[in-house]
């Protein structure tokens, strides 16, 4: 198999066993088949439905907010590390996964219109315990008429993917850009500026968005890279965004990258622009501040500054000991590794944390330590990636994995006996990272304890990005410095021709 760190780590092959829609026989997972083929029949789009995309975690719900974030992260890792993905033979698989997600996101609004008045947020189900292939109950699609956070993230996902497909599928890439621009208009509409999930009992408890100014910065930056249109750069560097998102107030929690908080990722993406293209006036002031805050975010991940607690076993507690810590650690590992690669590509040996100079290798060792912990270098010697190592979770909270694939159908509540069974899952979600241990490095391998054993789409996208960033290939490629900037216009107009020589 294609493995990482010269055949010493798990495959950089994203998997959550959670693809929905018409999978066909060649989907690579023997116990998964077609599912959710009636999704969206209750919508104005019933002709084409809302078929496809990904279930969010161990449930059969499709949440567009974290799904779009996962696609943005996969596309970002693909743009930065395309050489590595090709070198380990995973490039085509990855771009297929991204397209499966973006094809679905394009269905969730009228992507051929310039403006829209609603978009879909999710296709719902939490109560039943059935294999996705056996679902036999109504699955309402939930539309929202406002949602700068959701639309901003969906726009980011389509814009980032348009860069992935720019050379290989130009027509599709253009379609993604058009869709992203439509979504971003919806996101910026003055009359629709409230969270997509506010007061919605089907969304708020699961994927509550705490603000949308970070999605404005994130979406605008990706749209700038996708189109080269300076309007987006002007918005991304507008003083109002960091002010309203509190980006410069030194709040430690805002340094934690997640499906809800795009600030650290967006500022790193803009720091990339400053490091490689130094565009100067009028953007320099804001870009310099983003660069400074990005460096401070990196400082906050380092154990020596004790901004966050760490478990005795070495896992950073970016979410303060609350459940599912691994997704945050994986995201931070990716950003740290990427920042190190940016510095390395410009021959900068490190960065400052106050009076301390931090060499690049310190960032890399932070990133490596977190990925190593996830892979089994922890007090329990437990790999939190299913199917990797000798000891990994066997009771993963995942409907499809927990029910035998034996032609028998179980009803909505009939499947509960599998949910409550103490036996290991009959099917492994190979490659999926679960929620992870508690703040004492303890882990309960129990299906009903979903905080520990449920894998999520967004968490796994962060893990794949972190893994590929730390993968050492024979060719030893770093990042792809230029592809992301292909649409960016020259930043200085050429100087005018010299005047003709003077003659009396």
Secondary structure, DSSP 8 states (H G I E B T S, - for coil): --BSTTTTS-B-----S-B-B---GGGS-TT---B-TTTTTTSTTTTTTT--SB--SSSS-EEHHHHHHHHHHHHHHHHHTHHHHHHTT-HHHHHHHHHHHHHHHHHTTTTTSS--S-EEEEE---S----GGG--S---EEEES--HHHHHHHHHHHHHHHHHTTTT-HHHHHHHHHHHHHHHHHHH-GGG-S-TTTT-TTTTTTS----SHHHHHHHHHHHHHHH--HHHHHHHT-HHHHHHTTTTS--GGGGS--SS--HHHHHHHHHHHHHHH---TTTHHHHHHHHHHHHHHHHHTSGGG-SS-B-TTS-B-TTTT-S--HHHHHHHHHHHHHHHHHHHHTT--EEEETTEEEEHHHHHHHHHHHHHHHTT-STT--BSBTTSSSSB-SS-S-HHHHS--SS----TTTTHHHHS--S--SS--TT-B-----TTS-----TT-HHHH---HHHHHHHHHHHHHH---TT-----SSGGGTT---SS------------
